[in-house]
Amino acid sequence: MAVSQGSPTRWPFARHDVFASLSEEYRMRVIRSLPGMIVWPALMFALIIAAQLATLISWSVAGGPGTGVSEGSAIFLGNIIGYSGLALVMWAWMKRHQAHRPVFAIFPLRLSDFGAAVLVMVFMILIASPLTLSFHEFAMSDPQLTLSGGATRDDLSNVDDFAGAGANFWLVIGLTLIAAPIVEEILFRGWMLPMMMARGVPALFAIIISALAFGLVHITQGLLVMTSTFFLALALGAARVWTGRLAAPILGHMANNAWAVFAVPYLISLAPATGGN
């Protein structure tokens, strides 16, 4: 192994962290990859938009609704293709710097990974959800919070539109429980968070900064979702630092999406019947 001249690179990762074993000769490459904080999220959006357009054009040329495939399914398929493309590009780029294995460190799954994912869900349900809803109500009542002079329920979240997109059930599963959780965690907790720690940012601040970035990329889904994803990212970042690997954040992200996309709408649908008893 080639070692750089002079003192070894300061490397702040605990012994159990997958980045701790990264060779000295590749550590500076990770430290110098800060511009990726803008480039990788921008590339994610570009690939997703391009894939959506490609699938929608293909769907339209093939006959649109006459194909038996809904427009929502075409959009969801485009999202999955876009996420998959980003994962492939990141793998190829990280491999050049020998950082692909720590960034993509998912397997083998360990009991501690499942335990951390459970703690993420406990935090989200018992702490983050009440805080998010409180902020939701505050935003509804304060006209100074938005440029339009007061938030409306439609401004705050489009999650109902997302759940009712008319996409094929398996495509919904593929996007919300597989593609999005895995690739977003690779980007934000697999690469962004450790990259900041490698540059000397304390773990707590790295978690907060990456959580803010994660919340901002969900801005198109409304203020409510953006706030909720910020809290989620705090918990997932803590799980990444605690376990030293990416498996726990991915499991926690999958569980949260399953709860938000399937369980919450179902529970809401029961509310009128419950109220009528």
N, C-alpha and C positions, 0 to 999 in steps of 0.2 A: 504494500500500500504506500503510495506516495504521500508524503506529509509536507505541508507548506513550511517554508522557512520561518524562523522566529518562534514566538510563543504560540501555543495551540489556540485555535479559535474558541472563544468563550461559548459554551454550549449548555444552556440552562435547563435541559430536559432531565427529568428523573430517570433512574435506571430502568424502570418498567416501561418507559415511554418508547414507542417504536422509533422515534427520531433520535434517541440516544445512541443508537448503533450506526448512524450515518457516518460514512468515512470522512475523515478530516478534509480530504481533497475536494469534497463536494459541499461542505458546509457553507463556504462563502457564496456559492452559487444560490443557495436557498436564501441567505441573508440579503443578497442583492436583487432578489426577485420582487421587491416591493411594488413596482409599477403594475404587476399583475392584479393588485387590489382593484384596479379600475378595468384592466384589460380583460380578465377572465369573466367577471359579471357582464361586461358589455358584449363579449363573445357569446355568452350564454343567451342573452336576449336576441342577438343577431341570428344565431343558429335556430332558435325556436321560431322566430318570426319567419325566417326563410323556409323552414320545414313546414310551417303552417300554410304559407302561401303555395308551396309546391304541392302539398296534399290537397288543398282546396281546388287548385287549378286542375289537378289530375282527376279529382272527384267530379268537378264540373264537366270536364271533357268526356269523362266516361258515362255521363248521363245524369249526374246529380242525384236527386231523390229516386230516380228511376232505377238506380243500382241496388236499391234496398239498404243503402248505407246513409245514415243521417249526416247532416252537416256537422253536428256536434262530434260525431265519431271521427270525421275527417280532421277536425281541429285537434282532438285529443291525440290522434295518431301522429299528427305533426309535432305536437309537444313531445311525445315519446321519442320520436326520431331526433328532434333537436337536442334533447337531454343526452341521448345515446351518442350523438356526434360530439358533444362537449366532452363526455367521458373518454372517448377514444382520442381526441386531440390532447386532453390533459395527460393521459397515460403516455402518449408518444413523447410529449414535451418533458414530462417528469422523468421519463426513462433516460433521457439524455443527461440528466443531472443525478441519476441513480437515486432519485427521491420517490420513484413510483411505488415502491413497496410500502414505505411508511405512510405515504399519502393515501393509498388505497388499502390500508391495513384493516380488513374486515374479518377474515377468517384466521384461525378457528374461533368459533363463538365460545364464550366462557360464561360460567354462572354469574360472574360479577357483571358481565355486560347486560344480562337480563335484569339483574337487581338494579343496576343504574337506570335502565329504561323504565322500570316500575317507579322509581323515585322521581323520574322526569314527569310521569303521568300524575303522580300524587301532587307534585308541585303545580302542574298545569291546572288540575281540577280544583284543588283546595285553595290555592293562592293566586295564581296568574289569572284564572277566569274571573274571580270577583274583582280584581284590580282592573282588568280589561273592561268589564262591564261598567265599573264606576267611572272610568275615563270616558267610555261611550256616552253615558248619560250626561257627563260634564260637557263633552263636545256638542251634544245635542242642544244644550241650554245656553252656550256661550257663543254669540255671533262673531266674536273676535278671533275665533280659532280657524276660520276658513276665509278665503278671499271672496267667496260668494255671500258672506254675511250670515253665516250660521249653517251648521251641518244638518243634513237630513239623513234619514235612515238609509236611503239609497246611496248617499255620498259615503257613508261610513263603511258599508260592506256590500260587495256583490256576491257573497257566498251563496245566496239563494239562486242567483243566475247560474253559478258554477255547478251547483248540485242538480239543477234542472236543465242542463245543456242538451239533454236528449241523446247523450253518447251511449254507445254500447257498454254494458256493465263491465265486461272484461277490460275494455280500454280505460274505463274509470279506475279500475283496480290497478292496471298497468301503470297509469300515470301517477295517481295519488299515493299508492302504497309501494311502488317499486321504483320507477324512473326518477320521480322528483325527490323522494327522500334520499335515495342513494347518491345521486349526482350532486344535489345541493349540499349534502354532508361532505362529500369529497372536496367540493370547492371551499366551503366556509369553515368546516371543522377539520378536514383532512389536510388542507393546504394553508388557507388564510390565517387561521389561529396559530398554528405552529410557526409559520413564517414570521409573524410579528414577535412571538416569543424568542425566536432565533435572533432577531434584531435587538433584543434586550428589553422589549416591552414586558412589564410584569404580567403574569398569567391573568390576574383579575382584569386588568385594563384590556388585554388582548381579547378576553371573552366579551367584554362590553362593546369594544369597537367592532368586532366581527358580528355581534348581535345587532348592532345598529345598522350595519351594512345589510344583514339578512332581512331586517324589517323593511328597509328602504326598497329592496328589490320586489317586495310584495305590495308596493304602494298602489298599484293599479287595482288591487283587490279591495281597496277601501281602508279607512282609518282603523276600523275595528280589527281587521285581519292583520294589518301592519303592526298594531300594538301587540296583538296576541303572538305573532311570530317573533317579535322582539323578546318577549318573555320566554317563549319556547327556546330561542337561540341561547339565552342566558343559561338555561338548564342543560341544553345539549353541549354547550361549551364546557360547563363544569364537568359533565360526564366524560367528555373527551380528555380533559386534563387529569381527572381522577383515575380513569382506566388506562390512559396512555395509548388508546387505540380508537378506531372509528366505529367499531361494531355497536357500542352502546348508543352513541348519538343516532345512528341509522335506525336501530330498533325503537328508540324513543320517538324519533320523527315519524316512523311508520305507524306507531301506536297512536300518536297525536292526530295524524291525518285520518286514521280510521275512525277515531272518536269524533273529529270535527265534521267529516264528510258523511258518515253513515249514522253514528249513534246520536249526535245532537239533533239533526233533522227529524229522526224518528221520535226522540223524546219531545221535541217541539210539537210534532203532529199529535201527540197524546194529550197535550195541554188543554185544548178545547173540551175534549171529552171529560177530562178530569175536572175541569172547572164547572161542567154542567151537572156533576153529581151532587 
